[in-house]
Structure formats: C-alpha cells, structure tokens
Amino acid sequence: MGTRVIGRFARPPLQPIILHGMIYRRRRRGSVIRPGFYRFESQQRRHMFGYGDGDFVRLRDEFGNIWQGIAEESDDNTVRFIFRDPEGRRISGVSDSYGVTLRDEFGNTWRGFLD
C-alpha cells in the first residue's frame, strides 16, 4: 500500500477499510459539487432560491423562511439534498444530470436546477 504525496503531506490512496468483518470506504475530502445559484418551484407555483457552495446550501422561500441544508454526492453521480428550516420542517431529494427533484413532508414536489 503506497502513499501519494500532495504538497507537503503524504496521504494513503482511497481504499476500502475492513474493520470487524464490515467494509467501510473512505470518504473523499473536499467536494466536487460545484457552487452556484439554486432555483426551485413547487406544483403550487411557490418559489425557493438560494446559493450553494460545496456541500452547504442555503435557500429562502417566498415567505422569507431560511432553509439550510447539505448536498451529499453518491457514487452513481447523483447528489442527495436535505434541507431544514428553523421550525423543523424538512425537504429532501436527489439531483441527476437533468435537474433537482425535492419532496417535502406533505408530499409536495419541488423541481429546480442549479445555475
């Protein structure tokens, strides 16, 4: 098992780790999720918009509520989003090459994209 030298620091290559019979895969440091401006619209024509940088995303809806969330990239090139507001409500969904689809706790669908 070799090491890669990046700058002044040596890092082992990303390989699975076996602990007590379970296989864990190391998570990459740094995010490949590009920063940008998010826009969403629900079936009832309600809007949410905001900015994301890496895995942190912050949105504001048309009523002024702030939704903070994370974006997690998976192995199959999709990104999973989870947003929460201060009142405890939650919206989650996935992104693929076509856009972002979210669903709130009431079953409403939000569709959007990243500029």
C-alpha positions as CSV (number, residue, x, y, z in Angstrom):
1,M,0.0,0.0,0.0
2,G,1.7,3.1,-1.2
3,T,1.2,6.7,-0.4
4,R,0.5,9.7,-2.6
5,V,2.4,12.9,-1.9
6,I,0.2,16.0,-2.3
7,G,2.0,19.2,-1.4
8,R,4.0,18.5,1.7
9,F,1.6,15.9,3.1
10,A,1.6,12.2,2.3
11,R,-1.8,10.5,2.0
12,P,-2.7,6.9,1.6
13,P,-4.7,6.1,-1.5
14,L,-8.5,5.7,-1.1
15,Q,-9.1,2.0,-0.5
16,P,-11.7,0.1,1.5
17,I,-11.0,-0.4,5.2
18,I,-12.1,-3.7,6.8
19,L,-13.0,-3.5,10.4
20,H,-14.6,-6.4,12.3
21,G,-15.8,-8.0,9.1
22,M,-17.5,-4.8,7.9
23,I,-16.3,-3.0,4.8
24,Y,-16.1,0.8,5.1
25,R,-15.0,3.1,2.3
26,R,-13.0,6.2,3.0
27,R,-14.8,9.4,2.1
28,R,-13.1,11.9,-0.1
29,R,-12.0,15.1,1.3
30,G,-13.2,18.2,-0.5
31,S,-16.3,18.4,-2.5
32,V,-16.8,18.1,-6.2
33,I,-20.2,19.7,-6.0
34,R,-19.8,23.0,-7.8
35,P,-21.0,26.3,-6.3
36,G,-24.0,28.0,-7.8
37,F,-27.4,29.5,-7.6
38,Y,-30.4,27.2,-6.9
39,R,-34.0,27.8,-8.1
40,F,-36.9,25.6,-7.2
41,E,-40.6,25.8,-8.0
42,S,-43.4,23.6,-6.4
43,Q,-46.5,22.3,-8.0
44,Q,-48.4,25.2,-6.4
45,R,-46.1,27.7,-8.1
46,R,-44.2,28.6,-4.9
47,H,-40.6,29.5,-5.3
48,M,-37.4,28.9,-3.4
49,F,-34.0,30.2,-4.3
50,G,-30.6,30.5,-2.8
51,Y,-26.9,29.9,-3.1
52,G,-24.8,26.8,-2.5
53,D,-21.1,26.4,-2.1
54,G,-19.7,22.9,-2.0
55,D,-21.9,20.7,0.3
56,F,-23.6,23.6,2.1
57,V,-26.8,25.2,0.6
58,R,-28.9,28.0,1.9
59,L,-32.3,28.8,0.4
60,R,-35.0,31.4,1.0
61,D,-38.7,30.8,0.1
62,E,-41.2,33.4,-0.9
63,F,-42.4,33.8,2.7
64,G,-38.9,34.7,3.9
65,N,-38.1,31.4,5.6
66,I,-34.5,30.3,5.5
67,W,-33.8,26.7,4.6
68,Q,-30.3,25.4,5.3
69,G,-29.1,22.1,4.0
70,I,-26.4,19.8,2.8
71,A,-25.6,18.2,-0.6
72,E,-24.1,14.7,-0.5
73,E,-22.6,13.2,-3.6
74,S,-23.1,9.5,-4.1
75,D,-21.1,7.0,-6.3
76,D,-23.6,7.0,-9.2
77,N,-23.1,10.7,-9.9
78,T,-26.3,11.8,-8.1
79,V,-26.5,14.3,-5.3
80,R,-28.8,14.0,-2.3
81,F,-30.2,17.2,-0.8
82,I,-31.6,17.6,2.7
83,F,-32.9,21.0,3.8
84,R,-34.4,22.1,7.2
85,D,-35.9,25.3,8.3
86,P,-35.9,26.8,11.9
87,E,-39.4,25.3,12.6
88,G,-38.2,21.8,12.0
89,R,-39.8,21.2,8.6
90,R,-37.7,19.1,6.1
91,I,-37.4,18.9,2.3
92,S,-35.2,16.2,0.7
93,G,-34.5,14.9,-2.7
94,V,-32.0,14.0,-5.4
95,S,-30.3,15.6,-8.4
96,D,-29.2,13.9,-11.6
97,S,-28.0,15.2,-14.9
98,Y,-31.4,16.7,-15.7
99,G,-32.2,18.7,-12.6
100,V,-33.2,18.6,-9.0
101,T,-36.3,17.0,-7.6
102,L,-37.3,17.6,-3.9
103,R,-40.3,16.4,-1.9
104,D,-41.5,18.0,1.4
105,E,-43.1,16.3,4.3
106,F,-46.6,16.9,2.9
107,G,-45.8,15.2,-0.4
108,N,-45.5,18.3,-2.5
109,T,-42.9,18.1,-5.3
110,W,-40.4,20.8,-5.9
111,R,-38.4,20.9,-9.2
112,G,-35.4,23.0,-9.9
113,F,-31.9,23.4,-11.3
114,L,-28.5,24.8,-10.5
115,D,-27.2,27.8,-12.4
